[in-house]
Amino acid sequence: MDSALDSLDAARFLQIWQHFDVDDNGYIEGKELDAFFQHMLEKFGMKEINEDKIRRLRERFMSACDTTADGRLQIQELATIMLPEEENFLLLFRRETPLDNSVEFMRIWRSYDTDSSGYISAIELKVTMKMFDKNRDGRLDLNDLARILSLKENFLLKFKMDACSQEDRKRDFEKIFAHYDVSKTGELEGPEVDGFVKDMMELVKPSISGTDLDKFRKALMSHCDINGDGKIQKNELALCLGLKLS
């Protein structure tokens, strides 16, 4: 069991936890505890799981984690035991700063990548640098930041534009544009364009760099920004995607 825990990271731990903490109150108790520990044993490949093994595992963790002695496990109590320090911090960060879309993610990215280098340097971001700079180069890239922030699934994965009729594509386009047009101005600009570009690129390349994103953004703007105002109007994006809005 201990060796199996070595492969557990914040994302996987949070996924398992949320399955049992259905009301999202930050703790599990009663029969939920037994179900939680049985699930953990199954996930880590334990053979011949029985009530005695579940009971012993529950007692082991309760004695170590239940610091408040209230008979229930809080997420932070359990994470302290099961996760390395950096993953423990990441778990807390992800729970406290959930993001609804890539537009918010890119707004944060741009606010730190002040020189548009495609990286966040130690000067631009001193807090938590050592913890999340996985390749120890003194910089955070898009993938490092994605580890820190809790971002929902790529919105574009919900759509299959090539497999729809023209009317279906128009309907999906309306949903897509509304999702990225968070300012509700009828045009995409700044981090709204960035968020759209990020999700588009990740459909074909799951791991992208800030430099990759900027190159693709420049290409998209040169193709779609027909009136040259530095924004993408709704009809401009529709034309880029081969749609004619009525």
TIMI-279762 format. One record per residue (C-alpha): residue number from 1; z, y, x. Coordinates in nm, 4 decimals, decimal comma. Each point is the difference from the previous one (the first is absolute). Example, Ala and Ser with C-alpha at 12.3 -4.5 7.8 and 13.67 -1.06 7.14 Angstrom:
<sites>
   pos         up      north       east
     1     0,7800    -0,4500     1,2300
     2    -0,0660     0,3440     0,1370
</sites>
This chain:
<sites>
   pos         up      north       east
     1     0,0000     0,0000     0,0000
     2     0,0886     0,2464     0,2751
     3    -0,3295    -0,0545     0,1807
     4    -0,1856     0,0444    -0,3274
     5     0,1653     0,3374    -0,0475
     6    -0,1634     0,1204     0,3212
     7    -0,3321     0,0269    -0,1860
     8     0,1462     0,1970    -0,2912
     9    -0,0996     0,3672    -0,0125
    10     0,0896     0,2843    -0,2360
    11    -0,3099    -0,0351    -0,2180
    12     0,0505    -0,3725    -0,0582
    13     0,3743     0,0385    -0,0555
    14    -0,0567     0,2778    -0,2540
    15    -0,2615    -0,2060    -0,1819
    16     0,2422    -0,2919    -0,0362
    17     0,2898     0,2259    -0,0963
    18    -0,1944     0,1820    -0,2736
    19    -0,0883    -0,3334    -0,1589
    20     0,3687    -0,0533    -0,0791
    21     0,1301     0,3561    -0,0310
    22    -0,2106     0,0503    -0,3118
    23     0,1865     0,3099    -0,1203
    24    -0,0233     0,1585     0,3478
    25     0,3709     0,0847     0,0135
    26     0,0310    -0,1040     0,3632
    27     0,2088    -0,3156    -0,0432
    28    -0,0139    -0,3569    -0,1348
    29     0,2857    -0,2053    -0,1408
    30     0,0923    -0,3138    -0,1947
    31    -0,2748    -0,2558    -0,0492
    32    -0,2467     0,2397     0,1630
    33     0,1764    -0,0680     0,3298
    34    -0,0586    -0,3751    -0,0180
    35    -0,3628     0,0550    -0,0982
    36    -0,0408     0,2472     0,2877
    37     0,1399    -0,2364     0,2637
    38    -0,1976    -0,2953    -0,1354
    39    -0,3138     0,2088     0,0267
    40     0,0880     0,0963     0,3571
    41     0,0499    -0,3642     0,0974
    42    -0,3358    -0,0906    -0,1537
    43    -0,1767     0,2892     0,1718
    44     0,1285    -0,1089     0,3393
    45    -0,1066    -0,3620    -0,0466
    46     0,3387    -0,1630    -0,0571
    47    -0,0373    -0,3644    -0,1070
    48     0,2003    -0,1713    -0,2751
    49     0,1642     0,3080    -0,1472
    50     0,3045    -0,0780    -0,2135
    51     0,2935     0,1828    -0,1595
    52     0,2255    -0,0667     0,2997
    53    -0,2428     0,1614     0,2464
    54    -0,0423     0,3001    -0,2282
    55     0,3770     0,0340    -0,0413
    56     0,0628    -0,0150     0,3754
    57    -0,2703     0,2564     0,0705
    58     0,1339     0,2300    -0,2721
    59     0,3570    -0,0276     0,1333
    60    -0,1191     0,0659     0,3537
    61    -0,1764     0,3199    -0,0961
    62     0,2600     0,1158    -0,2504
    63     0,2755    -0,0238     0,2589
    64    -0,2081     0,2005     0,2463
    65    -0,1725     0,2448    -0,2346
    66     0,2199     0,0679    -0,3012
    67     0,1963     0,2758     0,1681
    68     0,1125     0,1455    -0,3325
    69     0,1273    -0,3424    -0,1227
    70    -0,1513     0,0581    -0,3446
    71    -0,1725    -0,3381    -0,0216
    72    -0,3478     0,1382     0,0243
    73    -0,2422     0,0749     0,2805
    74    -0,1393     0,3465     0,0580
    75    -0,3395     0,0267     0,1638
    76     0,1321     0,1901     0,3002
    77     0,2832    -0,2496     0,0537
    78    -0,2450    -0,2891     0,0166
    79    -0,2600     0,1880     0,2023
    80     0,2612     0,0762     0,2677
    81     0,0391    -0,3732     0,0604
    82    -0,3561    -0,1209    -0,0501
    83    -0,2130     0,2716     0,1618
    84    -0,0217     0,1461     0,3518
    85     0,1233     0,3573     0,0320
    86    -0,3435     0,1628    -0,0109
    87    -0,1075    -0,2063    -0,3034
    88     0,3313     0,0806    -0,1697
    89    -0,0686     0,3715     0,0418
    90    -0,3574    -0,0461    -0,1165
    91     0,1216    -0,1748    -0,3154
    92     0,2215     0,2952    -0,0869
    93    -0,2797     0,2470     0,0763
    94    -0,2507    -0,1853    -0,2178
    95     0,2407    -0,0146    -0,2952
    96     0,0828     0,3696     0,0247
    97    -0,3548     0,1322     0,0495
    98    -0,2441    -0,1940    -0,2222
    99    -0,3501     0,1480    -0,0202
   100    -0,2237    -0,0298    -0,3049
   101    -0,3332     0,0475     0,1734
   102    -0,1853     0,0588     0,3247
   103    -0,0258     0,3731    -0,0688
   104     0,3751     0,0401     0,0540
   105    -0,0203    -0,2262     0,3048
   106    -0,2748     0,2133     0,1555
   107     0,1825     0,3236    -0,0835
   108     0,2911    -0,1284     0,2087
   109    -0,2369    -0,1135     0,2765
   110    -0,1703     0,3389     0,0232
   111     0,3318     0,1846    -0,0007
   112     0,1021    -0,1848     0,3202
   113    -0,3396    -0,0404     0,1695
   114    -0,0149     0,3757     0,0455
   115    -0,2650    -0,0039     0,2732
   116    -0,2267    -0,2443    -0,1916
   117    -0,0050    -0,2344     0,2984
   118     0,0218    -0,3099    -0,2184
   119     0,3514    -0,0690     0,1285
   120     0,3511     0,1331    -0,0529
   121     0,1437     0,0705     0,3430
   122     0,3623    -0,0047     0,1122
   123    -0,0008     0,3791    -0,0110
   124    -0,1289     0,0013    -0,3589
   125     0,2455    -0,2646    -0,1157
   126     0,3151    -0,0715     0,2010
   127     0,2022    -0,1748    -0,2717
   128    -0,0413    -0,3812    -0,0116
   129    -0,2807     0,0103     0,2568
   130     0,1370    -0,2790     0,2160
   131     0,0760    -0,2133    -0,3035
   132    -0,3505    -0,0007    -0,1480
   133    -0,2246     0,0589     0,3017
   134    -0,0917    -0,3691     0,0231
   135    -0,2271     0,0200     0,3036
   136     0,2392     0,2390     0,1804
   137    -0,2680     0,2551     0,0817
   138     0,2110     0,2959    -0,1139
   139    -0,2189     0,0599    -0,3060
   140    -0,0125    -0,1146    -0,3634
   141    -0,3369    -0,0868    -0,1529
   142    -0,0867    -0,0515    -0,3668
   143     0,1097    -0,3631     0,0111
   144     0,3379     0,0896     0,1522
   145     0,0575     0,2560    -0,2746
   146    -0,1038    -0,2517    -0,2649
   147     0,2812    -0,2257     0,1222
   148     0,2509     0,2792    -0,0572
   149    -0,1173     0,1185    -0,3403
   150    -0,0071    -0,2139    -0,3122
   151    -0,3515     0,0354    -0,1415
   152    -0,1236    -0,1773    -0,3097
   153    -0,3022    -0,2303     0,0143
   154    -0,3371     0,1601     0,0706
   155    -0,1040     0,1475    -0,3360
   156    -0,3672    -0,0834     0,0546
   157     0,0754    -0,3734     0,0074
   158     0,0263     0,0170    -0,3785
   159    -0,3713     0,0696    -0,0331
   160    -0,3207    -0,1958     0,0656
   161    -0,2670     0,2640    -0,0293
   162    -0,2916    -0,2326     0,0833
   163     0,0927    -0,2491    -0,2709
   164    -0,0043     0,2437    -0,2958
   165    -0,2481     0,1541    -0,2384
   166    -0,0866     0,3680     0,0360
   167     0,2430     0,0895    -0,2784
   168     0,2776    -0,2062     0,1598
   169    -0,0633     0,1722     0,3319
   170     0,0230     0,3428    -0,1636
   171     0,3288    -0,0943    -0,1639
   172     0,1397    -0,1316     0,3279
   173    -0,1215     0,3087     0,1827
   174     0,1963     0,2228    -0,2395
   175     0,3160    -0,1995     0,0756
   176    -0,0616     0,0098     0,3747
   177    -0,0675     0,3729     0,0124
   178     0,3055     0,0774    -0,2154
   179     0,2171    -0,2088     0,2344
   180    -0,0946     0,1959     0,3134
   181    -0,0273     0,3391    -0,1715
   182     0,3783     0,0389    -0,0019
   183    -0,0262     0,3789    -0,0308
   184    -0,2138    -0,0418    -0,3165
   185    -0,2527     0,2611     0,1138
   186    -0,3114    -0,2092    -0,0549
   187    -0,0670    -0,0144     0,3735
   188     0,1364    -0,1849     0,3019
   189     0,1211     0,1923     0,3012
   190     0,2315    -0,0405     0,2978
   191     0,2241    -0,3075    -0,0298
   192    -0,1765    -0,1004    -0,3232
   193    -0,3195    -0,0582     0,1967
   194     0,2031    -0,1670     0,2755
   195     0,1642    -0,2374    -0,2474
   196    -0,3341    -0,0974    -0,1519
   197    -0,1547    -0,0526     0,3435
   198     0,2969    -0,2082     0,1169
   199    -0,0217    -0,2346    -0,2983
   200    -0,3793    -0,0259     0,0246
   201     0,0165    -0,0940     0,3694
   202     0,2768    -0,2532    -0,0506
   203    -0,2182    -0,1923    -0,2448
   204    -0,2095    -0,1117     0,2979
   205     0,2374     0,0626     0,2909
   206     0,3682    -0,0624    -0,0819
   207     0,1291     0,1576     0,3222
   208    -0,1379     0,3469     0,0709
   209     0,0902     0,2741     0,2440
   210     0,0313     0,3712    -0,0617
   211    -0,3106     0,0529     0,2119
   212    -0,1980    -0,2489    -0,2110
   213     0,1129     0,1754    -0,3154
   214    -0,1038     0,3434     0,1272
   215    -0,3459    -0,1265     0,0982
   216    -0,0602    -0,1578    -0,3398
   217     0,1404     0,3088    -0,1753
   218    -0,2459     0,2216     0,1870
   219    -0,2884    -0,2286    -0,0964
   220     0,1081    -0,0071    -0,3645
   221     0,0334     0,3786    -0,0161
   222    -0,3428     0,0552     0,1556
   223    -0,1522    -0,2334    -0,2580
   224     0,1956     0,1002    -0,3120
   225     0,0953     0,3650     0,0468
   226    -0,3302     0,1281    -0,1313
   227     0,1065     0,3620    -0,0546
   228     0,1802     0,0179     0,3357
   229     0,3332     0,1258    -0,1335
   230     0,2078    -0,2549     0,1943
   231     0,0876    -0,1884    -0,3193
   232    -0,1500    -0,2885    -0,1941
   233    -0,0758     0,0904    -0,3602
   234     0,0111    -0,2723    -0,2619
   235    -0,3759     0,0055    -0,0521
   236    -0,0577    -0,0001     0,3772
   237     0,2003    -0,3205     0,0459
   238    -0,1743    -0,1576    -0,2980
   239    -0,3396     0,0669     0,1593
   240     0,1209    -0,1514     0,3278
   241     0,0966    -0,3158    -0,1871
   242    -0,3327    -0,0162    -0,1868
   243     0,1349     0,1146    -0,3354
   244    -0,1316     0,2640    -0,2359
   245     0,2695     0,1501    -0,2169
   246    -0,0993     0,1171    -0,3459
</sites>
